Amino acid sequence: MARLSFRETLRRFVPPWLSDRPGRTVGFRYLYALASVLDAGAEVLVQGIQARFPGLGTPTALPYIGRDRRIIRGPLETDAGYAARLVRWLEYWRAAGNAYVLVLALQGFLSPEHPRIRLVTRQGLWYTLEPSGELLWHRAAPNNWDWDSLTHPESAAHWSDFWLIVYPPHFEPDGTWGDGTSAWGPGDAFGVQTTASNIAAIKAIVRQWKGAHTNCVTLILAYDPTSFDPASPPGAPGMPDGQWGYWSKDDGTGAYVKSRREDARYVEV
């Protein structure tokens, strides 16, 4: 329901001798000017009250609300999308430290695309947040995620380790990994076409929403939508084979080759 202004209701309350009469409008115009000031003050009051409500008030208030509620905004996130996340801030913080909230916050940062995001633990427990918002989970039995059992066997007891996998659409790759064409990106990020501040923001989101007892080993930016399938059997091509703790491995002849998939980028968190 639209609210009426003081100017719109002025004619209802003035006496006849001050009404808007033909040829005798001086008094009415004087009152109308006073009512205009009241309308301006009322509008400031209403907008000031609404500004604290994301999606209702001015979008210029969103950065300040986001700062207070500690919700990091994505580089391409729309006002409407960010406001919707700010409305849910208590839901986020109520479940802080949960895998779902972590992937949800990361997906929100990468909006408006809302890519598929997976979180996999050292024990082979997979969480998948689909673009639709549906959360799926899968326990690989036997475990199909062997990141560094050969390069770092002492890490086998680190039960709190996990990895994040982000699927397209997200930051475009810069050349092919290892072909000599990759360079520092527009914002000093290597291997991907994004800014260092965006990578830093993603790291901040991971640190903010993960459990205090957990450790994110690596953020993987996958460019093959079919890669890292939770249903893959142990030792499947393209899955970690225990030697991904280092960027290269001995191929058995004394020569060193790439140990990880080439169609992905790896961010040490």
Backbone bond lengths (Angstrom), bond angles and torsions (degrees), N, CA, C in turn:
res aa  C-N    CA-C-N  psi(-1)  N-CA   C-N-CA  omega(-1)  CA-C   N-CA-C  phi
1 M - - - 1.466 - - 1.523 109.40 -
2 A 1.324 116.65 124.25 1.454 120.83 -178.53 1.520 109.93 -72.58
3 R 1.322 115.48 138.43 1.461 119.18 178.80 1.519 109.80 -85.78
4 L 1.319 115.63 145.15 1.456 121.44 178.66 1.520 109.94 -85.29
5 S 1.314 115.17 145.05 1.455 120.12 178.83 1.529 110.19 -88.41
6 F 1.324 115.58 165.03 1.465 119.66 176.02 1.532 110.49 -61.98
7 R 1.325 116.92 -36.43 1.461 119.87 -179.41 1.524 111.52 -66.42
8 E 1.348 115.88 -36.83 1.464 119.23 -178.60 1.523 112.63 -70.07
9 T 1.312 116.12 -27.60 1.471 119.49 -178.27 1.523 112.93 -99.79
10 L 1.309 117.22 0.57 1.465 120.42 -174.56 1.532 112.25 -59.83
11 R 1.307 117.38 -41.38 1.468 121.23 -176.02 1.533 112.48 -63.40
12 R 1.330 116.84 -21.65 1.466 119.16 -178.27 1.532 112.79 -74.39
13 F 1.317 116.14 -22.65 1.456 119.08 -168.97 1.530 114.68 -114.14
14 V 1.320 118.73 -11.88 1.467 119.47 -177.83 1.536 109.51 -82.28
15 P 1.326 118.02 147.71 1.470 120.83 175.70 1.525 109.80 -69.24
16 P 1.331 117.07 163.48 1.484 119.75 -177.72 1.514 113.75 -56.13
17 W 1.322 116.64 -37.88 1.458 117.88 -176.17 1.530 113.66 -72.46
18 L 1.371 116.27 -9.93 1.460 119.44 175.07 1.537 111.68 -111.75
19 S 1.318 116.06 7.63 1.456 119.17 -177.56 1.537 110.79 -74.60
20 D 1.311 113.93 170.39 1.472 120.99 -177.73 1.531 108.53 -80.77
21 R 1.356 115.51 80.00 1.458 120.76 -176.75 1.527 110.33 -96.74
22 P 1.317 117.48 146.48 1.471 120.01 178.97 1.521 111.50 -56.76
23 G 1.297 115.64 124.83 1.455 121.36 178.24 1.500 115.02 79.33
24 R 1.323 118.77 -5.58 1.464 121.50 -179.37 1.538 108.88 -135.42
25 T 1.307 115.26 69.87 1.472 120.76 -172.19 1.527 113.27 -112.86
26 V 1.345 117.24 3.35 1.472 118.70 -174.91 1.528 111.14 -60.49
27 G 1.315 117.05 -48.59 1.452 120.32 -178.18 1.523 112.09 -63.76
28 F 1.320 115.08 -41.59 1.467 118.67 -179.31 1.529 110.95 -66.29
29 R 1.314 115.79 -40.07 1.465 118.62 179.40 1.523 111.08 -64.26
30 Y 1.312 116.92 -35.24 1.465 120.72 177.40 1.530 109.90 -62.82
31 L 1.331 116.19 -47.74 1.466 119.86 178.59 1.528 111.46 -65.16
32 Y 1.333 116.25 -35.41 1.463 120.88 179.84 1.530 110.47 -63.67
33 A 1.351 115.83 -38.09 1.473 119.52 177.91 1.520 110.50 -65.32
34 L 1.335 116.97 -40.06 1.462 119.79 177.48 1.530 110.93 -64.95
35 A 1.339 116.22 -40.05 1.460 120.29 179.09 1.526 111.63 -64.92
36 S 1.329 117.09 -32.00 1.464 120.91 178.20 1.526 110.96 -63.19
37 V 1.337 115.54 -39.12 1.469 119.19 177.51 1.526 110.28 -65.69
38 L 1.335 116.42 -40.24 1.467 120.11 177.66 1.525 111.07 -63.59
39 D 1.326 117.29 -39.99 1.461 121.00 178.22 1.527 111.40 -63.70
40 A 1.326 115.72 -41.11 1.459 119.30 178.81 1.528 110.85 -63.05
41 G 1.334 116.33 -43.47 1.462 119.73 178.36 1.516 111.83 -64.65
42 A 1.342 116.72 -39.96 1.466 120.32 178.71 1.523 111.05 -65.08
43 E 1.338 116.12 -38.74 1.463 119.59 179.60 1.525 111.21 -65.69
44 V 1.311 116.65 -40.91 1.473 119.97 176.09 1.525 110.57 -61.72
45 L 1.317 116.17 -42.13 1.462 120.52 179.35 1.529 111.52 -62.52
46 V 1.343 115.98 -47.44 1.464 120.05 -178.68 1.529 110.76 -64.09
47 Q 1.328 116.63 -46.02 1.458 119.20 -179.59 1.521 111.64 -65.21
48 G 1.323 116.09 -34.95 1.457 119.11 177.59 1.515 112.09 -64.96
49 I 1.328 116.84 -38.57 1.463 120.94 178.07 1.527 110.24 -70.34
50 Q 1.338 117.04 -43.02 1.457 120.51 -177.69 1.524 112.80 -71.16
51 A 1.325 117.11 -23.70 1.464 119.96 -175.99 1.524 112.14 -60.78
52 R 1.321 117.20 -27.10 1.462 119.23 -178.79 1.517 113.11 -80.53
53 F 1.332 116.88 -3.32 1.462 121.03 179.76 1.529 109.12 -107.83
54 P 1.342 118.64 107.02 1.472 120.52 -179.01 1.522 111.54 -58.85
55 G 1.327 115.62 134.45 1.449 120.78 179.69 1.509 113.73 89.15
56 L 1.311 117.86 -15.62 1.458 121.95 179.37 1.517 111.21 -106.33
57 G 1.313 116.32 -44.19 1.454 120.67 -178.70 1.521 112.33 -91.67
58 T 1.303 115.75 -167.60 1.456 121.67 -177.49 1.530 111.46 -64.37
59 P 1.340 117.85 137.99 1.468 120.29 178.74 1.521 112.91 -67.27
60 T 1.331 118.34 -14.93 1.457 119.79 178.56 1.526 111.90 -67.41
61 A 1.339 116.42 -15.00 1.466 119.61 178.86 1.524 112.46 -86.72
62 L 1.333 117.64 -11.33 1.461 120.78 -174.69 1.529 113.59 -59.67
63 P 1.348 119.47 -41.61 1.469 118.05 178.90 1.533 113.32 -59.68
64 Y 1.316 117.11 -35.58 1.461 120.61 -178.31 1.534 110.90 -75.56
65 I 1.331 116.00 -37.96 1.461 118.99 176.21 1.521 109.85 -66.15
66 G 1.344 115.92 -42.31 1.461 119.80 178.93 1.510 112.39 -62.29
67 R 1.326 116.20 -37.20 1.469 119.65 177.39 1.513 110.61 -64.47
68 D 1.330 117.14 -44.09 1.460 120.67 -178.57 1.525 111.65 -67.33
69 R 1.335 116.02 -38.28 1.470 119.75 -177.29 1.526 112.56 -90.24
70 R 1.339 115.44 -4.59 1.460 122.49 175.79 1.527 111.53 60.70
71 I 1.320 115.37 48.94 1.452 122.44 174.41 1.528 106.67 -115.25
72 I 1.328 116.86 113.61 1.461 121.40 -175.93 1.523 109.74 -79.72
73 R 1.328 115.95 130.63 1.468 121.20 -177.47 1.519 110.75 -86.74
74 G 1.342 115.42 140.41 1.451 120.81 177.33 1.512 112.14 -74.63
75 P 1.343 117.62 156.97 1.470 120.58 -176.63 1.523 113.54 -65.35
76 L 1.340 118.31 -27.16 1.463 121.92 -179.59 1.529 112.04 -115.58
77 E 1.303 117.60 11.06 1.454 121.24 -176.36 1.528 110.49 -71.07
78 T 1.316 116.35 133.04 1.458 121.14 -179.01 1.528 110.85 -75.63
79 D 1.331 115.39 162.89 1.463 120.00 176.57 1.530 110.54 -58.62
80 A 1.348 116.09 -44.10 1.459 119.96 -177.94 1.533 111.24 -65.26
81 G 1.336 116.32 -41.88 1.458 119.58 -179.98 1.519 112.02 -66.16
82 Y 1.324 116.26 -42.03 1.461 120.12 179.84 1.520 110.66 -67.75
83 A 1.331 116.93 -40.40 1.464 120.45 178.62 1.524 110.50 -61.41
84 A 1.340 116.65 -40.43 1.468 119.96 179.28 1.523 110.93 -62.81
85 R 1.313 117.57 -37.78 1.471 119.86 177.64 1.525 111.59 -70.80
86 L 1.315 116.36 -35.64 1.462 119.29 179.26 1.523 111.18 -66.48
87 V 1.333 116.39 -32.52 1.463 119.72 177.10 1.526 110.42 -63.02
88 R 1.331 117.01 -32.08 1.467 122.00 -176.13 1.529 112.72 -91.23
89 W 1.312 117.53 15.94 1.467 119.51 -171.01 1.520 113.09 -60.45
90 L 1.317 118.00 -35.13 1.461 119.81 179.18 1.530 111.27 -68.63
91 E 1.330 116.83 -32.81 1.457 119.73 175.32 1.520 110.25 -64.45
92 Y 1.318 115.88 -40.63 1.465 119.74 177.95 1.532 110.41 -60.44
93 W 1.297 115.91 -53.02 1.459 119.42 -173.28 1.521 112.35 -72.54
94 R 1.313 117.00 -26.15 1.469 119.60 177.33 1.531 110.35 -65.28
95 A 1.331 116.26 -30.93 1.467 120.39 -177.77 1.527 111.63 -112.53
96 A 1.324 118.14 21.15 1.463 121.37 -179.94 1.523 110.22 -56.98
97 G 1.329 116.08 137.70 1.454 121.19 -176.47 1.508 113.24 94.96
98 N 1.338 115.84 -6.06 1.455 121.62 178.74 1.523 109.55 -90.48
99 A 1.338 116.86 145.00 1.466 120.77 -178.90 1.519 111.33 -59.49
100 Y 1.330 117.08 -37.35 1.464 120.38 -177.62 1.521 111.14 -63.61
101 V 1.315 117.17 -44.07 1.462 119.98 -178.51 1.520 110.45 -65.70
102 L 1.319 117.17 -36.81 1.461 120.30 179.39 1.525 111.05 -62.82
103 V 1.332 117.82 -50.54 1.468 119.20 -179.01 1.530 110.78 -69.11
104 L 1.329 117.48 -30.65 1.463 120.65 177.82 1.527 110.85 -66.88
105 A 1.326 116.95 -42.69 1.463 120.79 178.69 1.518 111.08 -65.47
106 L 1.325 116.33 -39.20 1.462 120.10 179.45 1.519 110.79 -68.80
107 Q 1.330 117.18 -39.96 1.459 120.38 177.55 1.528 110.70 -64.36
108 G 1.335 116.92 -39.58 1.455 120.56 177.35 1.517 112.12 -62.58
109 F 1.329 116.90 -39.12 1.461 120.92 178.97 1.523 110.95 -63.71
110 L 1.331 116.80 -33.60 1.461 121.38 -177.89 1.526 112.54 -90.79
111 S 1.337 117.85 7.75 1.460 120.87 177.44 1.538 109.10 -68.01
112 P 1.335 118.85 161.46 1.467 126.35 14.87 1.513 114.98 -86.86
113 E 1.335 119.03 6.85 1.454 120.57 -176.75 1.532 112.97 -76.22
114 H 1.350 117.29 -33.09 1.460 122.12 -178.44 1.535 111.59 54.03
115 P 1.324 118.24 65.31 1.462 120.69 -178.48 1.525 112.06 -71.42
116 R 1.333 115.03 163.30 1.459 119.69 173.25 1.530 108.64 -69.76
117 I 1.315 116.22 137.47 1.458 121.30 179.76 1.524 108.25 -131.93
118 R 1.316 115.59 135.60 1.461 120.71 177.71 1.527 110.29 -120.96
119 L 1.304 114.14 145.92 1.462 122.11 172.43 1.519 106.31 -124.63
120 V 1.327 116.00 126.93 1.463 120.54 -179.59 1.526 108.63 -127.39
121 T 1.311 116.39 135.81 1.464 121.60 -179.69 1.525 110.21 -95.56
122 R 1.311 115.69 168.35 1.465 120.77 179.47 1.528 111.27 -62.57
123 Q 1.316 117.22 -25.02 1.463 121.33 -179.59 1.532 112.57 -83.91
124 G 1.349 118.04 -0.81 1.458 120.53 179.27 1.514 114.13 85.54
125 L 1.323 117.49 25.85 1.461 121.68 174.98 1.522 107.96 -95.24
126 W 1.335 115.50 120.65 1.457 121.74 -174.53 1.528 110.82 -108.24
127 Y 1.329 116.26 134.42 1.460 122.97 170.39 1.528 107.14 -118.32
128 T 1.322 116.56 131.17 1.468 121.21 179.71 1.521 109.37 -125.71
129 L 1.327 116.20 121.02 1.466 121.74 174.72 1.516 107.24 -101.70
130 E 1.325 116.26 113.01 1.457 121.79 -178.27 1.532 110.64 -78.67
131 P 1.348 116.81 160.86 1.470 119.31 176.81 1.524 113.02 -56.75
132 S 1.321 117.09 -26.88 1.464 121.11 179.35 1.521 112.58 -74.19
133 G 1.337 117.19 -11.03 1.454 120.99 -176.44 1.516 113.41 97.47
134 E 1.335 117.13 -4.38 1.464 120.98 179.42 1.528 109.99 -74.10
135 L 1.318 116.95 134.50 1.459 122.03 178.77 1.525 109.07 -105.50
136 L 1.329 115.76 124.61 1.454 122.62 178.36 1.519 108.74 -116.84
137 W 1.324 116.57 151.55 1.455 118.56 175.07 1.521 109.71 -138.27
138 H 1.323 114.85 152.54 1.458 120.80 -176.21 1.524 108.24 -149.49
139 R 1.316 116.02 133.30 1.468 120.42 174.52 1.523 108.15 -105.51
140 A 1.316 115.71 116.34 1.459 120.72 -179.92 1.524 109.48 -77.46
141 A 1.302 116.12 120.67 1.464 121.46 178.52 1.537 108.48 -132.48
142 P 1.333 117.67 108.50 1.469 126.83 3.86 1.530 112.82 -74.93
143 N 1.317 115.41 166.68 1.456 122.30 -177.12 1.527 110.54 -58.70
144 N 1.344 116.22 128.72 1.466 120.48 -179.98 1.521 113.08 -108.38
145 W 1.336 117.35 9.47 1.479 119.80 -178.89 1.530 108.98 -115.69
146 D 1.322 115.37 98.62 1.471 121.87 -178.67 1.520 108.00 -120.92
147 W 1.309 115.76 88.69 1.469 120.77 -173.59 1.532 112.23 -75.98
148 D 1.314 117.28 -49.05 1.475 118.59 -169.19 1.517 114.20 -146.04
149 S 1.332 118.26 34.07 1.469 119.48 -178.92 1.519 111.85 -65.48
150 L 1.337 118.26 -25.32 1.462 121.97 -179.94 1.524 112.07 -94.09
151 T 1.325 116.70 -36.90 1.466 119.56 -179.50 1.525 112.00 -82.12
152 H 1.316 117.21 -32.78 1.462 121.66 -179.66 1.531 109.32 -138.35
153 P 1.311 118.03 70.67 1.483 119.71 -177.16 1.523 113.02 -59.82
154 E 1.323 116.79 -24.27 1.459 119.20 179.85 1.528 112.17 -68.85
155 S 1.327 117.16 -15.54 1.459 120.69 -179.50 1.527 113.05 -81.14
156 A 1.314 117.86 -6.31 1.461 120.75 -177.06 1.529 111.50 -59.01
157 A 1.329 116.66 -28.03 1.465 120.21 -178.74 1.528 112.65 -86.21
158 H 1.327 117.25 -1.12 1.468 120.59 -179.12 1.527 109.21 -82.80
159 W 1.307 116.16 75.70 1.462 121.70 -174.05 1.526 113.06 -65.69
160 S 1.330 117.53 -19.15 1.471 120.68 -175.64 1.524 113.14 -88.42
161 D 1.335 118.65 1.70 1.463 121.24 -179.96 1.530 111.12 -73.35
162 F 1.329 115.76 145.16 1.451 120.33 173.80 1.521 110.09 -147.85
163 W 1.335 116.17 165.28 1.458 123.50 -179.71 1.523 108.57 -129.23
164 L 1.331 116.55 147.91 1.464 122.46 177.09 1.521 109.22 -113.82
165 I 1.319 116.44 135.67 1.460 122.20 179.87 1.530 108.02 -124.53
166 V 1.324 116.32 123.02 1.465 122.11 -179.96 1.525 108.22 -113.37
167 Y 1.319 116.03 128.37 1.462 121.94 -178.18 1.528 110.36 -101.12
168 P 1.344 116.54 162.25 1.469 118.83 178.52 1.519 111.30 -61.03
169 P 1.352 116.72 154.70 1.464 125.72 2.46 1.526 112.26 -86.92
170 H 1.300 114.43 134.27 1.462 120.94 172.28 1.524 107.46 -151.89
171 F 1.296 118.92 -153.43 1.454 121.43 -175.33 1.532 110.93 -61.70
172 E 1.317 115.79 132.01 1.458 120.32 -179.12 1.525 110.89 -68.69
173 P 1.352 116.52 147.08 1.474 118.67 177.87 1.520 110.68 -75.19
174 D 1.297 115.87 158.26 1.456 122.25 177.74 1.529 107.27 -109.16
175 G 1.322 116.54 94.53 1.456 120.29 -179.41 1.520 111.88 73.90
176 T 1.314 115.92 -169.24 1.462 123.04 177.28 1.509 108.69 -103.28
177 W 1.312 115.87 133.27 1.453 120.62 -174.08 1.530 110.16 -58.48
178 G 1.325 115.41 121.37 1.457 121.06 176.42 1.507 115.21 90.06
179 D 1.337 118.70 0.80 1.463 118.99 -178.06 1.527 112.76 -90.06
180 G 1.323 116.23 -0.25 1.454 119.94 177.02 1.508 114.65 86.94
181 T 1.339 117.71 0.51 1.465 119.73 -178.40 1.515 112.67 -98.32
182 S 1.327 117.48 -17.53 1.455 119.79 -179.87 1.519 110.08 -65.70
183 A 1.310 115.48 142.35 1.458 120.58 -178.90 1.511 108.88 -144.33
184 W 1.313 114.50 174.64 1.454 117.86 175.55 1.506 109.41 -63.63
185 G 1.329 116.35 129.67 1.459 122.38 -175.54 1.515 112.02 -73.59
186 P 1.324 116.12 -173.54 1.469 120.23 -177.29 1.516 113.00 -62.29
187 G 1.314 117.37 -20.51 1.452 119.33 179.17 1.509 112.29 -123.14
188 D 1.332 116.75 28.22 1.462 123.16 178.23 1.530 112.67 68.60
189 A 1.325 117.15 33.01 1.460 121.72 172.00 1.520 107.24 -103.68
190 F 1.315 117.19 134.24 1.455 120.94 -174.13 1.522 110.37 -96.06
191 G 1.344 116.74 129.44 1.452 121.32 174.02 1.507 115.14 90.23
192 V 1.324 118.73 -16.51 1.456 122.31 177.89 1.524 109.12 -133.84
193 Q 1.315 115.26 150.60 1.451 119.81 -178.49 1.521 110.34 -91.08
194 T 1.290 114.67 77.12 1.457 121.14 175.86 1.518 108.12 -153.95
195 T 1.304 116.11 176.56 1.451 120.48 -177.54 1.520 111.19 -90.79
196 A 1.291 115.34 155.11 1.460 120.14 176.38 1.523 110.92 -62.59
197 S 1.326 116.95 -29.88 1.466 120.00 179.48 1.527 110.98 -66.76
198 N 1.350 117.83 -34.16 1.460 119.99 176.81 1.524 111.35 -67.25
199 I 1.320 116.21 -41.38 1.468 119.78 177.08 1.526 109.87 -64.41
200 A 1.321 116.39 -40.74 1.468 120.08 178.32 1.522 110.74 -64.28
201 A 1.344 117.34 -37.23 1.462 120.45 178.84 1.525 110.80 -66.08
202 I 1.327 117.29 -39.86 1.468 120.53 177.70 1.523 110.25 -62.95
203 K 1.313 117.06 -43.49 1.461 120.02 177.23 1.524 110.79 -60.63
204 A 1.328 115.87 -39.64 1.469 119.86 179.27 1.521 110.74 -64.66
205 I 1.337 116.79 -39.80 1.465 120.50 178.17 1.521 110.54 -62.70
206 V 1.323 117.02 -43.19 1.469 120.86 179.22 1.521 110.48 -61.11
207 R 1.323 116.28 -47.30 1.465 119.78 -179.84 1.528 111.38 -64.66
208 Q 1.325 116.43 -34.35 1.460 121.03 -176.34 1.517 112.61 -71.07
209 W 1.324 117.93 -40.92 1.458 120.71 -169.56 1.528 114.76 -104.77
210 K 1.293 118.53 -13.19 1.464 119.37 178.16 1.514 110.30 -71.44
211 G 1.331 115.58 161.87 1.452 119.39 175.43 1.518 110.60 -66.34
212 A 1.313 117.24 144.74 1.460 120.88 -178.50 1.525 111.58 -62.40
213 H 1.320 116.99 -23.76 1.460 121.40 -177.75 1.524 112.48 -91.14
214 T 1.345 117.91 -2.04 1.458 120.97 -174.83 1.522 111.39 -105.18
215 N 1.328 114.94 165.24 1.463 121.04 -177.89 1.521 108.90 -138.04
216 C 1.337 116.48 120.08 1.461 120.83 175.48 1.523 108.03 -85.18
217 V 1.323 115.73 114.18 1.469 120.72 -176.46 1.526 110.27 -74.59
218 T 1.326 116.88 -51.39 1.465 121.43 -174.26 1.519 110.53 -149.81
219 L 1.321 115.58 141.93 1.456 122.49 169.55 1.515 106.92 -98.98
220 I 1.336 116.96 124.60 1.457 122.23 -177.62 1.521 108.80 -108.01
221 L 1.323 116.98 121.97 1.458 122.27 172.86 1.516 106.85 -95.47
222 A 1.325 117.55 98.80 1.459 123.04 -176.30 1.525 109.79 -86.29
223 Y 1.344 115.97 140.51 1.464 120.40 179.00 1.519 112.31 -113.79
224 D 1.321 117.27 -2.32 1.459 122.48 173.10 1.526 107.25 -108.09
225 P 1.338 118.44 112.00 1.465 120.64 -177.08 1.520 114.02 -59.23
226 T 1.335 117.13 -20.10 1.472 119.97 -178.61 1.520 112.62 -94.18
227 S 1.314 117.12 -1.58 1.467 119.55 -176.44 1.517 111.39 -75.47
228 F 1.324 115.27 158.65 1.464 123.04 176.45 1.533 111.37 53.86
229 D 1.304 114.93 56.01 1.462 121.55 -180.00 1.527 109.29 -77.32
230 P 1.337 118.49 124.80 1.471 119.78 179.75 1.529 113.70 -58.75
231 A 1.337 116.98 -23.64 1.467 120.36 -178.73 1.525 112.83 -87.95
232 S 1.331 117.70 0.88 1.463 120.33 -179.62 1.520 110.66 -63.48
233 P 1.333 117.76 141.67 1.469 119.72 176.19 1.524 110.67 -74.44
234 P 1.308 118.02 158.82 1.469 120.13 176.91 1.530 110.98 -57.29
235 G 1.322 115.20 136.48 1.457 120.44 179.30 1.507 114.81 80.79
236 A 1.329 118.72 7.45 1.467 121.24 179.62 1.527 110.01 -64.28
237 P 1.347 117.86 147.34 1.468 120.31 179.21 1.535 111.06 -56.69
238 G 1.308 115.39 136.69 1.452 120.64 178.80 1.513 114.48 87.04
239 M 1.336 117.04 -4.72 1.461 120.82 177.09 1.528 109.21 -100.21
240 P 1.327 117.85 152.70 1.465 120.17 179.10 1.532 111.18 -54.58
241 D 1.335 115.41 134.87 1.468 120.33 -175.58 1.525 112.86 -115.86
242 G 1.333 115.63 20.86 1.458 119.39 179.91 1.510 113.48 92.82
243 Q 1.335 117.39 -6.26 1.464 120.84 -177.46 1.523 112.46 -118.12
244 W 1.326 116.07 15.94 1.461 118.85 -178.19 1.531 112.43 -85.30
245 G 1.312 116.85 0.53 1.462 119.52 176.31 1.511 112.34 -66.94
246 Y 1.334 116.23 -22.73 1.460 122.97 174.13 1.519 108.73 -116.48
247 W 1.319 115.76 157.04 1.461 120.49 -178.16 1.528 111.95 -74.53
248 S 1.310 118.20 -20.28 1.463 121.33 -179.09 1.519 109.16 -136.08
249 K 1.349 114.75 164.73 1.464 120.62 -179.46 1.524 109.54 -147.08
250 D 1.298 115.64 159.55 1.463 122.07 177.34 1.526 108.01 -77.77
251 D 1.315 117.00 127.39 1.463 120.02 -178.51 1.514 112.93 -82.85
252 G 1.335 116.86 6.92 1.451 121.53 179.08 1.510 113.36 99.36
253 T 1.322 116.52 -9.67 1.474 120.79 179.60 1.520 111.43 -112.56
254 G 1.321 115.69 3.84 1.450 119.57 -176.54 1.510 113.47 95.04
255 A 1.319 116.57 -7.16 1.462 120.66 178.19 1.533 108.89 -92.94
256 Y 1.321 115.81 145.42 1.458 120.45 -179.56 1.526 110.13 -100.71
257 V 1.325 114.29 132.89 1.466 121.73 179.95 1.523 108.67 -126.12
258 K 1.310 115.43 169.25 1.465 119.91 178.78 1.523 109.48 -64.24
259 S 1.318 115.79 136.67 1.458 119.74 -178.97 1.528 112.66 -95.78
260 R 1.313 117.40 -18.39 1.459 120.78 -175.47 1.527 111.43 -113.48
261 R 1.316 115.65 166.33 1.461 120.82 176.92 1.521 110.41 -58.57
262 E 1.335 115.35 141.29 1.454 119.69 179.43 1.525 112.41 -84.52
263 D 1.328 117.54 -19.01 1.464 120.02 -176.74 1.523 111.93 -92.48
264 A 1.316 115.65 35.41 1.461 120.88 177.75 1.515 108.69 -150.06
265 R 1.320 115.81 164.02 1.458 122.02 174.10 1.524 107.74 -120.83
266 Y 1.312 116.62 149.77 1.455 121.37 -171.30 1.525 108.96 -126.55
267 V 1.319 115.32 122.21 1.464 122.08 -179.09 1.526 108.57 -111.95
268 E 1.299 116.33 119.02 1.462 120.07 177.20 1.535 108.18 -76.32
269 V 1.319 116.08 116.32 1.456 121.21 -175.79 1.521 110.26 -90.81
